[in-house]
Amino acid sequence: MSDKIIANNQVTIMGEVASEFIFSHEVFGEGFYMVDILVRRLSNSEDRIPLMVSERLIDVTQDYRGEYIMASGQFRSYNRHEEQKNRLILSVFAREIEFIDDEPEGSKTNSILLDGYICKQPIYRKTPLGREIADLLLAVNRPYGKSDYIPCICWGRNARYAAAFEIGEHVQVLGRIQSREYVKKISETETEKRIAYEVSVSKLECMGE
C-alpha cells in the first residue's frame, strides 16, 4: 500500500551540493540532515532546493560542496510554529542519492509529479503586463494518515483552467520545484530575507472523483 501512495509524489533533482549537512531531527535512532542543492534552470538562473537526507544514505560528516548529485524522493511539508503562527516548511525528502560526473543540462534536472486534492480556493490574478497566474495549494496523501501541503503556481491557459477548480477536486500536476527570494517584515524596523518554494506547473489535469 505504501508504494502505491508514494507514487503520488515523485521528485528527481540534479545539481550541485551548495552547503554542509545540518542536523534536522532524529526518528527511531536515524538522523536526518538538511543540505542545499543548486539546480540550474533553462534560463541559466538557479533554484536553491533544500534536500533532507538520512545519515544511512550518505556520509553526512563529509563536505561535498561543489560535487554534483542526483536525488529522488518526495516533496514534503511540515508546519513550524514561529512568530505566533505556523510557517509551512518544504523540502525534498531523499530516498535515493547518487553522485554524477558533472553538471547536467536540460529540463530533466528538476521534475516533480504530484497527485492530490485542492485544499484551498485557487487564487487567479494577472500581472501588470497581463500574464495570467493561478496559485493552488495541493494536499498530497502520505502513508499513516499524513498529508503534505504543496503550493503550486500555474501560468497562462493552465492558470485559467485551474481558476475554476473547487476545494476537494482531485488533480494531477507535472512541473518543477522553484525557489524565490522575498523580504519578510519582522517588525517596524526589521526585515529578513527568506526563500519560498513552490511547484511551477507545466501540465495539469483534473482527475475527477
Buried (B, 14 or more C-beta within 10 A) or exposed (E): EEEEBBEBBBBBBBBBBBBBBEEBEEEEEEBBBBBBBBBBBEEEEBBBBBBBBBBEBBEBEEEBEEEBBBBBBBBBBBEEEEEEEEEBEBBBBBBEBEEEEEEBEEEEBBBBBBBBBBBEEBBBEEEEEEEBBBBBBBBBBBEEEEBBBBBBBBBEEBBEBBBEBEEEBBBBBBBBBBBEEEEEEEEEEEEEEEBEBBBBBBEBEBEEE
